Amino acid sequence: MYDRILVPLDGSGRAEHALPYAEWLARRLNSAVTLMTACAQNDPVVRPLTIYLEKKAEELEKVGVNVDYSCVIGDIAEEILELSEKNRIGLIAMTSRGASGTSRWSLGGVALKVVLHSNTPILLVRTAERHAARLEEGVRSILVPLDGSPVAESILPHIQDLALATGLEVILLQVTVPIGYPAVARDNVESDKHEKDVKKLNEARAAATQFYLSEREKELTSKGVKVRTVSMTGKPASEMILKYIEDNPIGLTALATHGFSGISKWAFGSVAIDILEGSTRPLLLLRPPLPSVKA
């Protein structure tokens, strides 16, 4: 699955927040790790950064991780994308912010560009994350928000393999957004009947959500994955998901996204955007391939 994990570094402590996760996964999945950074042509920091990568590689080797490293010349985001494609990288593990907290490594910079254009799964570690030093206690579950769409479900095969390899519990979560009561209906003689009808409809929608989740649970359980489901009703969905993440010991949240390569912005669903921007926990992001267009 994740035969090789790529970890981009820039020499900062912030960027190193991804290293414990890469090590944690590598040791459980028997993955190799590639450390990399990029510099401009004739940049005087090439040698210091190379020595830095060598030191970090030695630290990983001491705990039994197979590792290599490289300092390449070029744009960091473009080099990450090229290296991951040419070397069949199974996972890119990186932080959302790097050197000195500058925008160079913020979601508006390198990390976002990689997220937008990479077909490789990305483990995005927040620099505010405090579990990295105690992963044995901090990562015990994977939260997978679903909405019933094929795009959202495309993350499930990856989660299945990851859960089986690590023993992590999978939590399938779906939020049912209730239908409201139009104000015009509250002032006429049909208002009581209308509210009862809407209530029944919302109950039916919630029941459909529970059934959907139970079917996905059966599929994963039959493969040997430990699964439980959470069905919630309320709005907005993104705020409910973020609150669940905050209130529960979620190790990481896994999301499938959708978009089109070659454009500057993704066609993210609004819920995915909110989770991407609002969560302080690690995120596993996957862009599924676009369906082929028939002539």
C-alpha positions in Angstrom: 0.0 0.0 0.0 2.4 2.7 1.3 5.6 1.0 0.2 7.4 4.4 0.3 6.6 7.5 2.3 7.8 10.9 1.1 8.5 13.5 3.8 9.4 17.1 2.6 11.5 19.0 5.1 12.9 22.6 5.1 15.1 22.4 8.2 12.5 23.8 10.5 11.0 22.3 13.6 7.5 22.9 12.2 8.1 20.8 9.1 9.5 18.0 11.3 6.0 17.5 12.9 5.4 15.0 10.0 8.4 12.9 10.9 6.9 11.0 13.9 3.9 10.0 11.8 6.0 8.9 8.9 8.1 6.8 11.3 5.0 5.4 13.0 3.5 4.3 9.7 6.8 3.1 8.3 7.4 0.7 11.2 3.9 -0.7 11.0 3.6 -1.0 7.3 7.2 -1.9 6.6 7.5 1.2 4.4 10.7 2.9 3.3 10.9 6.7 3.9 12.4 9.3 1.5 13.3 12.7 3.0 13.7 15.5 0.6 14.1 19.3 0.3 14.6 21.7 -2.5 16.8 24.7 -3.1 17.5 27.3 -5.8 20.5 26.9 -8.1 23.7 27.9 -6.3 21.8 28.4 -3.0 24.4 28.4 -0.2 22.1 26.4 2.1 22.4 23.3 -0.1 25.2 21.7 1.9 23.7 22.6 5.3 20.3 21.2 4.3 21.9 18.0 2.9 23.8 17.5 6.2 20.5 18.1 8.0 18.7 15.5 6.0 21.5 13.0 6.6 21.2 13.5 10.3 17.4 13.0 10.2 17.9 9.9 8.1 20.3 8.5 10.7 17.7 9.1 13.4 15.2 7.0 11.5 17.7 4.3 10.7 18.4 3.9 14.4 14.7 2.9 15.0 14.8 0.4 12.1 13.3 2.5 9.3 14.7 2.1 5.7 15.4 5.7 4.6 17.1 7.7 1.9 17.3 11.4 1.3 17.9 14.0 -1.4 18.3 17.8 -1.7 17.1 18.8 -5.2 17.3 22.0 -7.2 14.0 23.6 -8.1 10.6 24.7 -6.9 9.8 22.7 -3.7 6.1 21.9 -4.6 7.0 20.9 -8.2 9.8 18.7 -7.0 7.5 17.0 -4.5 5.0 16.2 -7.2 7.7 15.0 -9.6 9.5 12.9 -7.1 6.3 11.3 -5.9 5.3 10.4 -9.4 8.6 9.1 -10.6 9.4 7.1 -7.5 5.9 5.6 -7.0 5.5 7.2 -3.6 2.6 5.7 -1.8 2.1 8.5 0.7 3.3 12.1 1.1 3.5 13.1 4.8 4.0 16.8 5.3 3.0 19.7 7.6 0.7 22.5 6.7 3.2 25.1 7.7 7.0 25.1 7.7 9.9 27.5 8.2 9.2 30.3 10.7 5.5 30.1 10.1 5.8 31.9 6.9 3.2 31.6 4.1 5.8 29.8 2.0 4.7 26.5 3.6 1.2 27.5 4.6 -2.0 26.1 3.0 -1.8 29.1 0.7 1.6 27.9 -0.5 3.5 24.6 -0.9 1.1 22.3 1.0 -1.9 23.6 -0.9 -0.2 23.3 -4.3 0.7 19.7 -3.5 -2.8 18.9 -2.3 -4.3 20.5 -5.4 -2.2 18.6 -7.9 -1.1 15.3 -6.4 -2.8 12.0 -7.1 -0.8 10.5 -4.2 -2.5 10.3 -0.8 -1.3 13.0 1.5 -1.1 12.9 5.2 -1.3 16.6 6.2 -0.1 17.2 9.8 -1.0 20.4 11.5 1.7 22.3 13.3 -0.6 22.7 16.2 -0.9 18.9 16.6 0.5 17.8 19.9 0.0 14.0 19.6 3.2 13.5 17.5 5.3 12.7 20.5 2.9 10.1 21.9 1.5 8.4 18.9 0.9 5.1 20.7 -1.8 6.8 22.7 -2.8 9.5 20.3 -3.6 7.5 17.1 -6.1 4.8 17.7 -8.9 5.7 15.3 -9.5 7.0 11.8 -12.6 9.2 11.3 -14.1 8.9 7.8 -16.9 11.5 7.1 -19.2 10.2 4.4 -22.1 11.8 2.4 -23.2 8.8 0.3 -21.3 9.9 -2.8 -18.9 7.8 -4.8 -16.2 10.5 -4.3 -16.5 10.2 -0.5 -16.5 6.4 -0.6 -13.3 6.3 -2.7 -11.3 6.7 0.4 -12.6 3.5 1.9 -10.3 1.0 0.2 -7.3 3.0 1.4 -8.7 3.1 4.9 -9.4 -0.6 4.9 -5.8 -1.4 4.0 -4.4 1.1 6.6 -6.7 -0.1 9.4 -5.8 -3.8 8.7 -2.1 -3.0 8.8 -2.2 -0.8 11.9 -5.1 -2.2 13.9 -6.8 1.2 14.0 -10.5 1.5 14.5 -12.5 3.1 11.7 -15.3 5.5 12.6 -17.8 6.1 9.8 -19.6 9.4 10.3 -22.4 11.0 8.4 -24.4 14.1 9.2 -28.0 14.4 8.1 -28.9 18.0 7.5 -32.6 18.4 8.5 -35.1 20.1 6.2 -36.4 23.3 7.8 -39.9 24.6 8.2 -40.7 27.4 5.7 -42.0 30.5 7.5 -44.9 30.8 5.1 -46.3 27.5 6.3 -46.4 28.5 9.9 -49.1 31.1 9.5 -51.7 29.1 7.7 -54.1 26.3 8.7 -51.9 23.7 7.2 -48.9 24.5 9.4 -49.4 21.7 11.9 -49.8 19.1 9.2 -46.8 20.5 7.3 -44.6 20.4 10.4 -45.6 16.8 11.0 -44.9 15.9 7.4 -41.5 17.5 7.6 -40.7 15.8 10.8 -41.5 12.4 9.3 -39.4 13.3 6.3 -36.4 14.2 8.5 -36.9 11.0 10.5 -36.9 9.0 7.3 -33.7 10.8 6.1 -32.0 10.0 9.4 -33.1 6.4 9.2 -31.7 6.2 5.6 -28.4 7.6 6.9 -28.2 4.9 9.6 -29.0 2.2 7.0 -26.3 3.5 4.6 -23.7 3.6 7.4 -24.6 0.1 8.5 -24.1 -1.2 5.0 -20.7 0.4 4.8 -19.9 -1.0 8.2 -20.8 -4.6 7.1 -18.6 -4.3 4.1 -15.5 -3.2 6.1 -16.3 -5.6 9.0 -16.4 -8.5 6.5 -12.8 -7.6 5.6 -11.7 -7.8 9.2 -11.7 -4.1 10.0 -12.9 -2.9 13.4 -15.6 -0.4 12.6 -18.3 1.7 14.3 -20.7 4.3 13.0 -21.8 7.7 14.1 -25.0 9.2 12.7 -25.7 12.9 13.5 -28.4 15.3 12.7 -27.9 19.0 12.5 -26.3 21.8 10.5 -24.0 23.0 9.2 -22.5 19.6 8.7 -18.9 20.8 8.7 -19.3 22.4 12.1 -20.8 19.2 13.5 -18.0 17.1 12.1 -15.3 19.5 13.4 -16.9 19.5 16.9 -16.9 15.7 16.9 -13.3 15.7 16.0 -12.5 18.1 18.8 -14.6 16.3 21.4 -13.3 12.8 20.7 -9.8 11.2 20.6 -9.6 11.0 16.8 -6.2 10.0 15.5 -6.7 11.3 12.0 -9.5 12.2 9.7 -9.6 10.7 6.2 -11.2 12.6 3.3 -11.6 12.1 -0.4 -11.6 15.3 -2.4 -12.4 16.1 -6.0 -11.1 18.5 -8.5 -9.4 19.0 -11.9 -5.7 19.0 -12.5 -4.3 22.0 -14.3 -6.5 24.6 -12.6 -5.5 26.8 -9.7 -8.4 25.9 -7.4 -10.1 22.6 -6.6 -13.8 21.9 -6.8 -13.8 21.0 -3.1 -17.1 20.4 -1.5 -17.8 23.1 1.1 -17.7 20.5 3.9 -14.3 19.2 2.8 -13.0 22.8 2.7 -14.2 23.6 6.2 -12.6 20.4 7.6 -9.4 21.1 5.7 -9.2 24.6 7.1 -10.8 24.1 10.5 -9.4 20.8 11.9 -6.2 20.8 14.0 -5.8 17.0 13.8 -3.9 15.2 11.0 -5.8 14.7 7.8 -5.4 11.9 5.2 -6.4 13.4 1.8 -7.1 11.5 -1.4 -8.0 12.8 -4.8 -9.7 9.9 -6.6 -9.3 9.7 -10.4 -11.9 11.5 -12.5 -14.3 9.2 -14.2 -13.5 8.7 -17.9 -15.5 10.6 -20.4 -17.2 8.5 -23.1 -17.1 9.9 -26.6 
